[in-house]
Amino acid sequence: MKNFKEVEKSSYLKQFETRNYGRNLLRTKEEEKLDAPSEECGIFGMYSENDVDTFSLSQFGLFALQHRGQEACGISVAAKGKIFNIKDEGLVLDVFKEITNPEAFMGNAAIGHTRYTTAGDKKKYNFQPFFAKNEYDQIILSIAHNGNLTNAGKLKAELEAEGVVFKATSDSEVILRLIQKNLDLGLRGAIKATMEKIEGAYSVVGITRNKFFAFRDFHGIRPLVLGQIDDKTFATASETVALDAVGAKYLRDIKPGEIVYTSDHEKGLQSFMVKEDCERHICAFEYIYFARPDSALEDISVYEVREKSGEKIWEQAPVEADVVIGVPDSGVPAAIGYSRASGIPFRPVLVKNRYIGRSFIVPTQEMRERIVNLKLNPIISEIKGKRVVIIDDSIVRGTTSKRLVKILKDAGVKEIHFRSVSPPIIAPCFLGIDTPSKDDLISANMSVEELRKYLGVDSLEFLSLNNLKDILGSSKHCFGCFTENYPVEKGEGNELF
């Protein structure tokens, strides 16, 4: 076993630990976050020329997207010329249990949303879908949005100056109010006018009392796929797994700058390109972490990307070891790929507690330290006295990685070689992912060698950006969190408060 001498930390390392220790002590339940980026939501929509079981199909579709948000969910259903809406805090099955009149939620079109709530924003008026009413207090329009607008604050101020009243503090309501304001142009015209005003990342599904629509930003940063259940029934969703859940066949991804909608004049779904020749810049982190492994985005298998990333990082940084382990869930396919390329056996040594919530109310830092042990526990007999390669999808704040290393050391591991199958995260995202500020991103403030010492591992390697591009087969994805270069500018006037 190697003997590690106590490494004198740089002044920054001391400041980093002190700052985050103090913040941890002050965290409330709303502010407690995992040491990983968090996707803000998943969206689902469906339309049929006939009445169908929208209640059950919406439930199935959203349940398949539960991993994209566990704080709240909701649905809107168009039935018999009316829109019915329900949304509440909780998991999909919890919220649907509260529906005592499922007949009211059966119609010919529906949209749904699963939400991850950012700190300080956990208010029911921010739960989706959002809806707009007419002067008779009837819902006439409802939308669900995945992403983030970069000019929301500016647009909100302009609309308020025109007398538009906002009910929430979410940028998604800006999209709703712009469509509502322009409905005299017709549905397609209203969406087109809205897309020409808003900037940033957005995938949107929506309904009026007799129409369905979906659209995607000009860069295609947030995912949106289209499927077909039968000749008269279509579905859209953030990921293909939701199509699978409702028995829909995947047709294609909705294109950047495209509106898919229903019309009074033609049957089925229609397509309209607001802007032609848009470049696709789908978020690379969808493949690394967010999407389920059984999904495909832009015709690329998420599982295959993760497996290949393990193979690539072996080629990039080989090491002698006895066993490869992956951090559940997204690190496991990469560990399998690493094992296959290296010949080092893979073992599913880290056991994940499937019933644990996203956060705990715990009063002390000491108790918070133990949360990692609740989420992941090693099979000690498989790793004691061995040289271990541990594969994780990313390192964000570094706190969970450090605690995981301690768990392995306490289990008697001889050597620990840490491999991250994403490049170092050096910049926050403002396009629909909840990441910490740059001050809290550990790779933005430490060199790889400093981080290796901080984690206490024998070696540390990140997948190179060039290798990630090679795996994805394109340099046109959004790599902003790795490069600080984004497909769209951050913009001014984005604060809604």
HELIX and SHEET records of a PDB file:
HELIX    1   1 SER A   11  LEU A   26  1                                  16    
HELIX    2   2 THR A   54  ALA A   64  1                                  11    
HELIX    3   3 GLN A   66  ARG A   68  5                                   3    
HELIX    4   4 VAL A   92  LYS A   97  1                                   6    
HELIX    5   5 PRO A  102  PHE A  105  5                                   4    
HELIX    6   6 LYS A  124  ASN A  126  5                                   3    
HELIX    7   7 ALA A  152  ALA A  161  1                                  10    
HELIX    8   8 ASP A  171  LYS A  181  1                                  11    
HELIX    9   9 LEU A  183  LEU A  185  5                                   3    
HELIX   10  10 LEU A  187  MET A  195  1                                   9    
HELIX   11  11 THR A  240  ALA A  245  1                                   6    
HELIX   12  12 PHE A  285  PHE A  285  1                                   1    
HELIX   13  13 GLU A  286  PHE A  290  3                                   5    
HELIX   14  14 VAL A  302  GLN A  316  1                                  15    
HELIX   15  15 GLY A  331  SER A  342  1                                  12    
HELIX   16  16 GLN A  365  GLU A  369  1                                   5    
HELIX   17  17 ILE A  371  LYS A  375  1                                   5    
HELIX   18  18 ILE A  380  GLU A  382  5                                   3    
HELIX   19  19 THR A  399  ASP A  410  1                                  12    
HELIX   20  20 LYS A  438  ASP A  440  5                                   3    
HELIX   21  21 ILE A  442  ASN A  445  1                                   4    
HELIX   22  22 VAL A  448  LEU A  455  1                                   8    
HELIX   23  23 LEU A  465  LEU A  472  1                                   8    
HELIX   24  24 GLY A  480  THR A  483  1                                   4    
SHEET    1   A 2 SER A  38  GLU A  39  0                                        
SHEET    2   A 2 ILE A 433  ASP A 434 -1                                        
SHEET    1   B 7 LYS A  82  GLU A  89  0                                        
SHEET    2   B 7 ALA A  72  ALA A  79 -1                                        
SHEET    3   B 7 ALA A 109  ARG A 115 -1                                        
SHEET    4   B 7 CYS A  41  SER A  48 -1                                        
SHEET    5   B 7 THR A 233  ALA A 237 -1                                        
SHEET    6   B 7 VAL A 225  ASP A 230 -1                                        
SHEET    7   B 7 LYS A 249  ASP A 253 -1                                        
SHEET    1   C 6 PHE A 130  LYS A 133  0                                        
SHEET    2   C 6 ILE A 139  LEU A 149 -1                                        
SHEET    3   C 6 GLY A 200  THR A 208 -1                                        
SHEET    4   C 6 PHE A 212  ARG A 216 -1                                        
SHEET    5   C 6 GLU A 258  THR A 262 -1                                        
SHEET    6   C 6 LEU A 269  MET A 273 -1                                        
SHEET    1   D 2 ALA A 296  LEU A 297  0                                        
SHEET    2   D 2 ILE A 300  SER A 301 -1                                        
SHEET    1   E 4 VAL A 323  GLY A 326  0                                        
SHEET    2   E 4 ARG A 387  ASP A 392  1                                        
SHEET    3   E 4 GLU A 415  SER A 420  1                                        
SHEET    4   E 4 SER A 459  PHE A 462  1                                        
SHEET    1   F 2 LEU A 350  LYS A 352  0                                        
SHEET    2   F 2 LEU A 376  PRO A 378 -1                                        
END                                                                             
